[in-house]
Amino acid sequence: MTNTASPADTLPGNFLILEILNRYVPEVLQTMAGMTAVPGPGQPNAPQPATLTGVTGSIGLSGKVHGVVYTAFAEELAQLVAEKILGGPASSQDVSDVVAELTNMITGNLKSQLCDRGHNCSLSIPSVVRGEHISVSAKTASISIRNDYHFEGCPEPLVLQIFAVLEK
């Protein structure tokens, strides 16, 4: 799906968050798993509700930025990433733990960058769900961002979805 909104129609926070994610998602995956994540074009005004599939991590944000960050790994990608990080076979619980930790690292980098810009916030503990067609939305989010991160040899991307409000 292509974003049809012009930059003038989009709040600055949308582009700021997308820019931060496009820097730190590849960095985290390269550092932790030795995998190159290539960001897609991104949707700074992603429609709601969003549908996620696979092993999905989520972390809440509270403070001057409040909302939720979701990382949806296709089952095959989640298994591959976990095995690369752990250096061998990974159980279902190992995969969930790895997705939770990667979600925490990605969201932690986002939080740090937002705090550096005066948007102080706190993070919740990560949680993980598995399933097909997981529908997520937010009633009051002025920011709805989605982007895919592609990996060589994996047909399904890592999908990041964020719903947030950036207070001034």
PyRosetta script that sets phi, psi and omega in degrees:
from pyrosetta import init, pose_from_sequence

init()
pose = pose_from_sequence("MTNTASPADTLPGNFLILEILNRYVPEVLQTMAGMTAVPGPGQPNAPQPATLTGVTGSIGLSGKVHGVVYTAFAEELAQLVAEKILGGPASSQDVSDVVAELTNMITGNLKSQLCDRGHNCSLSIPSVVRGEHISVSAKTASISIRNDYHFEGCPEPLVLQIFAVLEK")
pose.set_psi(1, 132.1)
pose.set_omega(1, -177.8)
pose.set_phi(2, -98.8)
pose.set_psi(2, 138.5)
pose.set_omega(2, 177.1)
pose.set_phi(3, -75.6)
pose.set_psi(3, 127.4)
pose.set_omega(3, -178.6)
pose.set_phi(4, -103.2)
pose.set_psi(4, -2.6)
pose.set_omega(4, 179.7)
pose.set_phi(5, -75.7)
pose.set_psi(5, 141.5)
pose.set_omega(5, 175.1)
pose.set_phi(6, -82.9)
pose.set_psi(6, 158.9)
pose.set_omega(6, 178.3)
pose.set_phi(7, -55.5)
pose.set_psi(7, -31.3)
pose.set_omega(7, 179.7)
pose.set_phi(8, -67.7)
pose.set_psi(8, -24.5)
pose.set_omega(8, 179.9)
pose.set_phi(9, -86.2)
pose.set_psi(9, -6.0)
pose.set_omega(9, -173.3)
pose.set_phi(10, -110.0)
pose.set_psi(10, 138.6)
pose.set_omega(10, 177.7)
pose.set_phi(11, -66.2)
pose.set_psi(11, 145.1)
pose.set_omega(11, 179.5)
pose.set_phi(12, -55.6)
pose.set_psi(12, -33.5)
pose.set_omega(12, 179.9)
pose.set_phi(13, -59.5)
pose.set_psi(13, -33.2)
pose.set_omega(13, 179.3)
pose.set_phi(14, -61.5)
pose.set_psi(14, -48.9)
pose.set_omega(14, -178.7)
pose.set_phi(15, -69.3)
pose.set_psi(15, -36.6)
pose.set_omega(15, 177.8)
pose.set_phi(16, -60.1)
pose.set_psi(16, -49.9)
pose.set_omega(16, -178.4)
pose.set_phi(17, -65.1)
pose.set_psi(17, -42.8)
pose.set_omega(17, 178.6)
pose.set_phi(18, -61.7)
pose.set_psi(18, -41.8)
pose.set_omega(18, 178.1)
pose.set_phi(19, -62.1)
pose.set_psi(19, -44.2)
pose.set_omega(19, 179.4)
pose.set_phi(20, -62.3)
pose.set_psi(20, -47.0)
pose.set_omega(20, -179.7)
pose.set_phi(21, -62.3)
pose.set_psi(21, -42.3)
pose.set_omega(21, -178.8)
pose.set_phi(22, -66.2)
pose.set_psi(22, -18.2)
pose.set_omega(22, 174.1)
pose.set_phi(23, -86.0)
pose.set_psi(23, -46.4)
pose.set_omega(23, -169.6)
pose.set_phi(24, -89.0)
pose.set_psi(24, -27.6)
pose.set_omega(24, 176.7)
pose.set_phi(25, -60.7)
pose.set_psi(25, -51.6)
pose.set_omega(25, 177.7)
pose.set_phi(26, -60.9)
pose.set_psi(26, -37.3)
pose.set_omega(26, -179.7)
pose.set_phi(27, -63.0)
pose.set_psi(27, -46.1)
pose.set_omega(27, -179.5)
pose.set_phi(28, -63.2)
pose.set_psi(28, -46.2)
pose.set_omega(28, -178.2)
pose.set_phi(29, -67.7)
pose.set_psi(29, -35.3)
pose.set_omega(29, 177.5)
pose.set_phi(30, -67.8)
pose.set_psi(30, -46.7)
pose.set_omega(30, -178.4)
pose.set_phi(31, -64.6)
pose.set_psi(31, -46.5)
pose.set_omega(31, -173.1)
pose.set_phi(32, -82.7)
pose.set_psi(32, -39.6)
pose.set_omega(32, -172.8)
pose.set_phi(33, -117.6)
pose.set_psi(33, -5.3)
pose.set_omega(33, -177.1)
pose.set_phi(34, 67.3)
pose.set_psi(34, 26.3)
pose.set_omega(34, -178.1)
pose.set_phi(35, -111.7)
pose.set_psi(35, 141.4)
pose.set_omega(35, 179.4)
pose.set_phi(36, -93.2)
pose.set_psi(36, 115.9)
pose.set_omega(36, 178.0)
pose.set_phi(37, -99.9)
pose.set_psi(37, 122.8)
pose.set_omega(37, 179.9)
pose.set_phi(38, -104.2)
pose.set_psi(38, 115.4)
pose.set_omega(38, -179.1)
pose.set_phi(39, -66.8)
pose.set_psi(39, 141.6)
pose.set_omega(39, 170.5)
pose.set_phi(40, -77.4)
pose.set_psi(40, -173.9)
pose.set_omega(40, -178.9)
pose.set_phi(41, -70.0)
pose.set_psi(41, -22.8)
pose.set_omega(41, 178.3)
pose.set_phi(42, 80.9)
pose.set_psi(42, 155.5)
pose.set_omega(42, 175.8)
pose.set_phi(43, -124.7)
pose.set_psi(43, 96.9)
pose.set_omega(43, -179.4)
pose.set_phi(44, -71.9)
pose.set_psi(44, -10.6)
pose.set_omega(44, 175.2)
pose.set_phi(45, -131.0)
pose.set_psi(45, 60.1)
pose.set_omega(45, -176.3)
pose.set_phi(46, -66.7)
pose.set_psi(46, 140.3)
pose.set_omega(46, 178.9)
pose.set_phi(47, -70.5)
pose.set_psi(47, 157.2)
pose.set_omega(47, 175.6)
pose.set_phi(48, -119.5)
pose.set_psi(48, 152.0)
pose.set_omega(48, -6.6)
pose.set_phi(49, -71.7)
pose.set_psi(49, 161.9)
pose.set_omega(49, 176.3)
pose.set_phi(50, -104.3)
pose.set_psi(50, 150.3)
pose.set_omega(50, 177.3)
pose.set_phi(51, -113.6)
pose.set_psi(51, 128.3)
pose.set_omega(51, 179.8)
pose.set_phi(52, -119.4)
pose.set_psi(52, 152.8)
pose.set_omega(52, -178.1)
pose.set_phi(53, -139.0)
pose.set_psi(53, 143.7)
pose.set_omega(53, 173.4)
pose.set_phi(54, 105.1)
pose.set_psi(54, -143.1)
pose.set_omega(54, 179.5)
pose.set_phi(55, -95.7)
pose.set_psi(55, 109.6)
pose.set_omega(55, -170.4)
pose.set_phi(56, -115.8)
pose.set_psi(56, 120.0)
pose.set_omega(56, 174.6)
pose.set_phi(57, -93.4)
pose.set_psi(57, 150.3)
pose.set_omega(57, 175.5)
pose.set_phi(58, -143.7)
pose.set_psi(58, 146.0)
pose.set_omega(58, 177.1)
pose.set_phi(59, -140.6)
pose.set_psi(59, 134.6)
pose.set_omega(59, 177.2)
pose.set_phi(60, -87.7)
pose.set_psi(60, 148.1)
pose.set_omega(60, 174.1)
pose.set_phi(61, -113.6)
pose.set_psi(61, 140.1)
pose.set_omega(61, 174.5)
pose.set_phi(62, -140.1)
pose.set_psi(62, 149.7)
pose.set_omega(62, -177.5)
pose.set_phi(63, 124.4)
pose.set_psi(63, -142.4)
pose.set_omega(63, 178.5)
pose.set_phi(64, -67.9)
pose.set_psi(64, -17.8)
pose.set_omega(64, 169.1)
pose.set_phi(65, -121.7)
pose.set_psi(65, 123.9)
pose.set_omega(65, 174.8)
pose.set_phi(66, -133.5)
pose.set_psi(66, 142.5)
pose.set_omega(66, -177.4)
pose.set_phi(67, 162.1)
pose.set_psi(67, -154.5)
pose.set_omega(67, -178.0)
pose.set_phi(68, -139.9)
pose.set_psi(68, 139.2)
pose.set_omega(68, 173.6)
pose.set_phi(69, -109.8)
pose.set_psi(69, 127.7)
pose.set_omega(69, 177.3)
pose.set_phi(70, -114.9)
pose.set_psi(70, 137.1)
pose.set_omega(70, 171.5)
pose.set_phi(71, -121.2)
pose.set_psi(71, 115.2)
pose.set_omega(71, -177.3)
pose.set_phi(72, -109.8)
pose.set_psi(72, 108.6)
pose.set_omega(72, 177.2)
pose.set_phi(73, -98.0)
pose.set_psi(73, 126.1)
pose.set_omega(73, 170.5)
pose.set_phi(74, -56.7)
pose.set_psi(74, 148.8)
pose.set_omega(74, -177.2)
pose.set_phi(75, -50.5)
pose.set_psi(75, -47.2)
pose.set_omega(75, -178.4)
pose.set_phi(76, -62.0)
pose.set_psi(76, -43.7)
pose.set_omega(76, 179.4)
pose.set_phi(77, -66.7)
pose.set_psi(77, -43.2)
pose.set_omega(77, 179.7)
pose.set_phi(78, -60.2)
pose.set_psi(78, -43.3)
pose.set_omega(78, 179.2)
pose.set_phi(79, -63.2)
pose.set_psi(79, -45.8)
pose.set_omega(79, -179.7)
pose.set_phi(80, -61.6)
pose.set_psi(80, -47.2)
pose.set_omega(80, -179.7)
pose.set_phi(81, -61.5)
pose.set_psi(81, -45.5)
pose.set_omega(81, 179.8)
pose.set_phi(82, -61.1)
pose.set_psi(82, -43.4)
pose.set_omega(82, 179.9)
pose.set_phi(83, -65.5)
pose.set_psi(83, -37.2)
pose.set_omega(83, 177.4)
pose.set_phi(84, -66.8)
pose.set_psi(84, -42.0)
pose.set_omega(84, -179.4)
pose.set_phi(85, -69.2)
pose.set_psi(85, -42.1)
pose.set_omega(85, -176.7)
pose.set_phi(86, -85.1)
pose.set_psi(86, -12.9)
pose.set_omega(86, 177.8)
pose.set_phi(87, 76.4)
pose.set_psi(87, 22.9)
pose.set_omega(87, 179.0)
pose.set_phi(88, 173.0)
pose.set_psi(88, -165.9)
pose.set_omega(88, -178.0)
pose.set_phi(89, -56.1)
pose.set_psi(89, 144.6)
pose.set_omega(89, -178.5)
pose.set_phi(90, -126.6)
pose.set_psi(90, 129.1)
pose.set_omega(90, 176.1)
pose.set_phi(91, -74.2)
pose.set_psi(91, 171.3)
pose.set_omega(91, 176.6)
pose.set_phi(92, -58.6)
pose.set_psi(92, -40.4)
pose.set_omega(92, 178.3)
pose.set_phi(93, -67.0)
pose.set_psi(93, -39.8)
pose.set_omega(93, 176.3)
pose.set_phi(94, -58.7)
pose.set_psi(94, -44.1)
pose.set_omega(94, -179.5)
pose.set_phi(95, -61.3)
pose.set_psi(95, -45.7)
pose.set_omega(95, 178.6)
pose.set_phi(96, -61.5)
pose.set_psi(96, -41.8)
pose.set_omega(96, 179.3)
pose.set_phi(97, -63.3)
pose.set_psi(97, -41.5)
pose.set_omega(97, 179.3)
pose.set_phi(98, -65.5)
pose.set_psi(98, -44.5)
pose.set_omega(98, 178.8)
pose.set_phi(99, -61.7)
pose.set_psi(99, -42.4)
pose.set_omega(99, 177.8)
pose.set_phi(100, -60.4)
pose.set_psi(100, -45.1)
pose.set_omega(100, -177.9)
pose.set_phi(101, -68.1)
pose.set_psi(101, -41.1)
pose.set_omega(101, 177.9)
pose.set_phi(102, -64.8)
pose.set_psi(102, -39.5)
pose.set_omega(102, 176.4)
pose.set_phi(103, -61.0)
pose.set_psi(103, -42.0)
pose.set_omega(103, 178.1)
pose.set_phi(104, -63.0)
pose.set_psi(104, -43.2)
pose.set_omega(104, -179.0)
pose.set_phi(105, -67.1)
pose.set_psi(105, -44.9)
pose.set_omega(105, -180.0)
pose.set_phi(106, -62.9)
pose.set_psi(106, -47.4)
pose.set_omega(106, -178.6)
pose.set_phi(107, -68.9)
pose.set_psi(107, -33.8)
pose.set_omega(107, 176.6)
pose.set_phi(108, -62.8)
pose.set_psi(108, -40.2)
pose.set_omega(108, 176.1)
pose.set_phi(109, -65.4)
pose.set_psi(109, -41.3)
pose.set_omega(109, 177.1)
pose.set_phi(110, -60.4)
pose.set_psi(110, -47.8)
pose.set_omega(110, 179.4)
pose.set_phi(111, -57.2)
pose.set_psi(111, -47.5)
pose.set_omega(111, -178.9)
pose.set_phi(112, -58.5)
pose.set_psi(112, -45.4)
pose.set_omega(112, -179.5)
pose.set_phi(113, -67.1)
pose.set_psi(113, -39.0)
pose.set_omega(113, 177.5)
pose.set_phi(114, -66.4)
pose.set_psi(114, -41.9)
pose.set_omega(114, 178.4)
pose.set_phi(115, -62.5)
pose.set_psi(115, -39.8)
pose.set_omega(115, 177.7)
pose.set_phi(116, -60.7)
pose.set_psi(116, -23.7)
pose.set_omega(116, 179.8)
pose.set_phi(117, -98.9)
pose.set_psi(117, 12.1)
pose.set_omega(117, 175.9)
pose.set_phi(118, 89.2)
pose.set_psi(118, 7.4)
pose.set_omega(118, 179.6)
pose.set_phi(119, -104.0)
pose.set_psi(119, 70.5)
pose.set_omega(119, -175.9)
pose.set_phi(120, -63.2)
pose.set_psi(120, 138.6)
pose.set_omega(120, 179.4)
pose.set_phi(121, -155.8)
pose.set_psi(121, 165.4)
pose.set_omega(121, 178.1)
pose.set_phi(122, -120.5)
pose.set_psi(122, 160.1)
pose.set_omega(122, 179.8)
pose.set_phi(123, -113.4)
pose.set_psi(123, 147.3)
pose.set_omega(123, 172.1)
pose.set_phi(124, -86.2)
pose.set_psi(124, 176.3)
pose.set_omega(124, 174.2)
pose.set_phi(125, -75.0)
pose.set_psi(125, 140.2)
pose.set_omega(125, -179.9)
pose.set_phi(126, -69.2)
pose.set_psi(126, 150.1)
pose.set_omega(126, 171.4)
pose.set_phi(127, -130.5)
pose.set_psi(127, 158.8)
pose.set_omega(127, -177.1)
pose.set_phi(128, -132.4)
pose.set_psi(128, 134.8)
pose.set_omega(128, 171.9)
pose.set_phi(129, -127.0)
pose.set_psi(129, 155.8)
pose.set_omega(129, 177.4)
pose.set_phi(130, -124.9)
pose.set_psi(130, 141.1)
pose.set_omega(130, 176.1)
pose.set_phi(131, 165.9)
pose.set_psi(131, 176.4)
pose.set_omega(131, 176.8)
pose.set_phi(132, -108.3)
pose.set_psi(132, 142.1)
pose.set_omega(132, 175.4)
pose.set_phi(133, 56.5)
pose.set_psi(133, 51.9)
pose.set_omega(133, 175.9)
pose.set_phi(134, -80.0)
pose.set_psi(134, 117.2)
pose.set_omega(134, -177.9)
pose.set_phi(135, -94.9)
pose.set_psi(135, 126.1)
pose.set_omega(135, 179.1)
pose.set_phi(136, -129.5)
pose.set_psi(136, 144.6)
pose.set_omega(136, 177.1)
pose.set_phi(137, -158.9)
pose.set_psi(137, 172.6)
pose.set_omega(137, 179.2)
pose.set_phi(138, -140.0)
pose.set_psi(138, 133.6)
pose.set_omega(138, -178.2)
pose.set_phi(139, -65.9)
pose.set_psi(139, -43.7)
pose.set_omega(139, -170.1)
pose.set_phi(140, -113.7)
pose.set_psi(140, 11.9)
pose.set_omega(140, -176.2)
pose.set_phi(141, -71.4)
pose.set_psi(141, 123.5)
pose.set_omega(141, 173.3)
pose.set_phi(142, -87.4)
pose.set_psi(142, -13.4)
pose.set_omega(142, 177.7)
pose.set_phi(143, -116.2)
pose.set_psi(143, 124.4)
pose.set_omega(143, 174.8)
pose.set_phi(144, -136.7)
pose.set_psi(144, 105.0)
pose.set_omega(144, -174.2)
pose.set_phi(145, -120.4)
pose.set_psi(145, 140.4)
pose.set_omega(145, 175.9)
pose.set_phi(146, -139.0)
pose.set_psi(146, 139.6)
pose.set_omega(146, 172.3)
pose.set_phi(147, -150.1)
pose.set_psi(147, 149.5)
pose.set_omega(147, 176.4)
pose.set_phi(148, -104.0)
pose.set_psi(148, 143.5)
pose.set_omega(148, 177.2)
pose.set_phi(149, -123.5)
pose.set_psi(149, 117.8)
pose.set_omega(149, -173.1)
pose.set_phi(150, -98.0)
pose.set_psi(150, 146.9)
pose.set_omega(150, -179.6)
pose.set_phi(151, -126.9)
pose.set_psi(151, 135.9)
pose.set_omega(151, 178.3)
pose.set_phi(152, -58.9)
pose.set_psi(152, 132.8)
pose.set_omega(152, 177.9)
pose.set_phi(153, 85.2)
pose.set_psi(153, -3.4)
pose.set_omega(153, 178.6)
pose.set_phi(154, -117.0)
pose.set_psi(154, 119.2)
pose.set_omega(154, -177.3)
pose.set_phi(155, -70.3)
pose.set_psi(155, -27.9)
pose.set_omega(155, -177.7)
pose.set_phi(156, -103.6)
pose.set_psi(156, 134.9)
pose.set_omega(156, -179.1)
pose.set_phi(157, -83.8)
pose.set_psi(157, 167.7)
pose.set_omega(157, 164.1)
pose.set_phi(158, -79.5)
pose.set_psi(158, 129.4)
pose.set_omega(158, 179.9)
pose.set_phi(159, -110.2)
pose.set_psi(159, 125.8)
pose.set_omega(159, 172.2)
pose.set_phi(160, -107.4)
pose.set_psi(160, 131.9)
pose.set_omega(160, 177.5)
pose.set_phi(161, -130.3)
pose.set_psi(161, 132.1)
pose.set_omega(161, 179.1)
pose.set_phi(162, -130.4)
pose.set_psi(162, 133.5)
pose.set_omega(162, 169.4)
pose.set_phi(163, -118.7)
pose.set_psi(163, 127.3)
pose.set_omega(163, -177.0)
pose.set_phi(164, -156.5)
pose.set_psi(164, 165.3)
pose.set_omega(164, 170.0)
pose.set_phi(165, -125.8)
pose.set_psi(165, 128.6)
pose.set_omega(165, 179.3)
pose.set_phi(166, -107.2)
pose.set_psi(166, 107.2)
pose.set_omega(166, -179.1)
pose.set_phi(167, -85.3)
pose.set_psi(167, 151.3)
pose.set_omega(167, -178.9)
pose.set_phi(168, -91.8)
pose.dump_pdb("model.pdb")
